[in-house]
Amino acid sequence: MWVKICGITRHDDAVLAVRLGADALGFVFTKSPRKIMRNDVAAWIREVKGVEKVAVFTDEGVEEILKTVESLGIDTIQLHAAPSGEHERLSRLYRIIYAVREYHEGMLPDFPCRILIDTSTGKGMKGLWKERKVPYILAGGLSPENVREAIELAKPAGVDVSSGVELSPGIKDPYKVEKFIREAKS
């Protein structure tokens, strides 16, 4: 099971998540209690190796996104926005994850991308866990206590957690991160 720990704001949390087996780390560069500024992460993000680095955005323009992630070693752009023709430019430089509340056939662009379904739209509330006809990443309301049940019901290709493994917004709880990854991968 592919596991992303999102809302990373501190070097120690990033290193811990990688050591514990996370496949991806999410860095939120948009309006959020977990927002991190480019200058704050630039000093250490390149030191974090062996993991997919995902930059999360909402309605920022492509030029702003490119300026933000330039030279950070970002692998993937996660967009919580309606697909636009401008995003095709991003897809030539980065992998793309589109975050949606619900998947409907024909709603995504023609270029390759992964789908993240979060029915709570980043609010950390449990959504409808159900199997879909497409591979997708499940997010929303996941925690160490419920991730195994969510995986059994929804059969996603991956899971994404942020608030479910925190002490406070942007500050990860090492015990919860470890338990979440262990439960998701068992």
Secondary structure, 3 states (H helix, E strand, C coil): CEEEECCCCCHHHHHHHHHCCCCEEEEECCCCCCECCHHHHHCCHHHCCCCEEEEEECCCCHHHHHHHHCCCCCCEEEECCCCCCCHHHHHCCCEEEEEECCCCCCCCCCCCCEEEECCCCCCCCCCCCCCCCCCCEEECCCCCCCHHHHHHHHCCCEEEECHHHEEECCEECHHHHHHHHHHHHC
